[in-house]
Amino acid sequence: MGERGASFGWHKGIATAVIVGTVVSPALRDHDSFPLSTYPVYASARGSTVTLSTAIGVDASGGTRRLSLAIIARTDDPLIAESLVDDAIAAGRSDALCAEIATRAPDGVVAIDVVAERHDVDAHARGNESLLERTTHARCEVRR
């Protein structure tokens, strides 16, 4: 019985070392991988404000309405949607993107604005209004 218990303990130690090595390996190799990520977007502190590029709907009374990621960029990934809008703004293609989004606008939306919004991250985390500034890069009518 004693020999069997010693063998089990030895195997348990090897298994533990392999698991710990697997978990720590990405950090030691400076290679981004599960379960540890060295990717800077996840590894560094952010400021108290963030600027996001997006598109918003405008209703007949001039009120704004958040659009889904599918309407903005035909995706369910917020990073892809934000990147698409950001790239269009940077390349001077905001008007073309606006017109494309307008073809997918939901009922009740009469115009689309392609915007860059600066938000207070702390206010948003507390559930408060976070919008500090909105810069409109394009506006287009929704034609039905």
C-alpha positions as CSV (number, residue, x, y, z in Angstrom):
1,M,0.0,0.0,0.0
2,G,2.9,2.4,0.8
3,E,4.5,2.0,-2.6
4,R,1.2,2.6,-4.3
5,G,0.6,5.8,-2.3
6,A,4.2,7.1,-3.1
7,S,3.5,6.4,-6.8
8,F,0.2,8.4,-6.7
9,G,1.9,11.3,-5.0
10,W,4.7,11.4,-7.6
11,H,2.1,11.4,-10.5
12,K,0.1,14.1,-8.7
13,G,3.2,16.3,-8.5
14,I,4.0,15.8,-12.2
15,A,0.4,16.6,-13.2
16,T,0.5,19.7,-11.0
17,A,3.8,20.9,-12.6
18,V,2.4,20.3,-16.1
19,I,-0.8,22.3,-15.4
20,V,1.2,25.2,-13.8
21,G,3.6,25.2,-16.6
22,T,0.8,25.4,-19.2
23,V,-0.8,28.3,-17.4
24,V,2.4,30.3,-17.0
25,S,3.9,29.4,-20.4
26,P,2.4,32.2,-22.4
27,A,3.8,34.8,-20.0
28,L,7.3,33.2,-20.0
29,R,7.4,32.9,-23.8
30,D,5.9,36.4,-24.3
31,H,3.3,34.8,-26.6
32,D,-0.4,35.8,-26.4
33,S,-2.4,32.7,-25.6
34,F,-5.1,31.2,-23.4
35,P,-5.2,31.4,-20.4
36,L,-2.9,34.3,-19.9
37,S,-3.0,37.2,-22.4
38,T,-0.1,39.5,-23.0
39,Y,-2.2,41.5,-25.5
40,P,-1.9,45.2,-24.5
41,V,-5.6,46.0,-24.8
42,Y,-6.1,43.6,-21.9
43,A,-2.9,44.2,-20.0
44,S,-2.7,47.9,-19.5
45,A,-4.7,50.5,-17.6
46,R,-6.9,52.8,-19.5
47,G,-7.7,56.4,-18.9
48,S,-10.8,57.8,-17.4
49,T,-12.2,58.7,-20.8
50,V,-12.5,56.8,-24.0
51,T,-13.4,57.9,-27.5
52,L,-15.5,55.4,-29.6
53,S,-16.5,55.7,-33.2
54,T,-20.0,54.6,-33.9
55,A,-23.2,55.4,-35.8
56,I,-26.5,56.5,-34.2
57,G,-30.0,56.8,-35.4
58,V,-31.9,60.0,-35.3
59,D,-35.7,60.0,-34.9
60,A,-38.2,62.5,-36.3
61,S,-38.1,64.6,-33.1
62,G,-34.2,64.8,-33.3
63,G,-33.7,62.3,-30.5
64,T,-30.9,59.8,-30.8
65,R,-31.2,56.1,-30.8
66,R,-28.5,53.5,-30.4
67,L,-28.2,51.1,-33.3
68,S,-27.3,47.5,-33.1
69,L,-23.9,46.1,-34.2
70,A,-25.7,44.2,-36.9
71,I,-27.2,47.5,-38.3
72,I,-23.9,49.4,-38.0
73,A,-21.5,46.7,-39.4
74,R,-23.3,43.4,-40.0
75,T,-21.6,41.8,-37.0
76,D,-22.1,40.9,-33.4
77,D,-18.5,41.9,-32.4
78,P,-18.2,45.4,-31.0
79,L,-14.5,45.7,-31.8
80,I,-15.2,44.9,-35.5
81,A,-18.0,47.4,-35.6
82,E,-16.0,50.2,-33.9
83,S,-13.0,49.5,-36.2
84,L,-15.2,49.7,-39.3
85,V,-16.5,53.1,-38.3
86,D,-13.2,54.4,-37.1
87,D,-11.5,53.3,-40.3
88,A,-14.2,55.0,-42.4
89,I,-13.8,58.3,-40.5
90,A,-10.0,58.2,-40.8
91,A,-10.2,57.5,-44.6
92,G,-12.8,60.1,-45.3
93,R,-15.4,57.6,-46.1
94,S,-17.9,58.5,-43.5
95,D,-20.6,59.6,-46.0
96,A,-20.4,56.3,-47.8
97,L,-20.6,54.3,-44.6
98,C,-23.5,56.5,-43.5
99,A,-25.5,55.7,-46.7
100,E,-24.8,52.0,-46.3
101,I,-26.0,52.0,-42.7
102,A,-29.1,54.0,-43.7
103,T,-30.2,51.0,-45.9
104,R,-30.5,48.9,-42.7
105,A,-32.0,51.5,-40.4
106,P,-34.8,50.4,-38.2
107,D,-38.3,51.8,-38.3
108,G,-38.6,55.2,-36.6
109,V,-35.1,56.3,-37.6
110,V,-35.1,59.1,-40.2
111,A,-31.4,59.9,-40.3
112,I,-28.0,58.3,-39.4
113,D,-25.1,60.1,-37.8
114,V,-21.6,58.7,-38.0
115,V,-19.9,60.0,-34.9
116,A,-17.0,59.9,-32.5
117,E,-18.1,60.0,-28.9
118,R,-16.0,60.7,-25.9
119,H,-17.3,58.9,-22.7
120,D,-16.5,59.1,-19.0
121,V,-15.6,55.4,-18.2
122,D,-16.2,55.8,-14.4
123,A,-19.7,57.4,-15.0
124,H,-20.6,54.6,-17.3
125,A,-19.5,51.9,-14.8
126,R,-21.7,53.5,-12.2
127,G,-24.7,53.5,-14.5
128,N,-24.7,57.3,-15.0
129,E,-24.8,59.3,-18.2
130,S,-21.3,59.1,-19.6
131,L,-21.3,61.1,-22.9
132,L,-18.9,64.0,-22.7
133,E,-18.6,65.0,-26.3
134,R,-19.9,63.9,-29.7
135,T,-18.4,64.9,-33.0
136,T,-20.5,64.2,-36.1
137,H,-18.5,63.1,-39.2
138,A,-21.4,62.4,-41.5
139,R,-25.2,62.6,-41.5
140,C,-27.5,61.0,-44.1
141,E,-31.2,60.7,-44.6
142,V,-33.0,57.3,-44.3
143,R,-35.0,56.7,-47.5
144,R,-37.8,54.2,-47.3
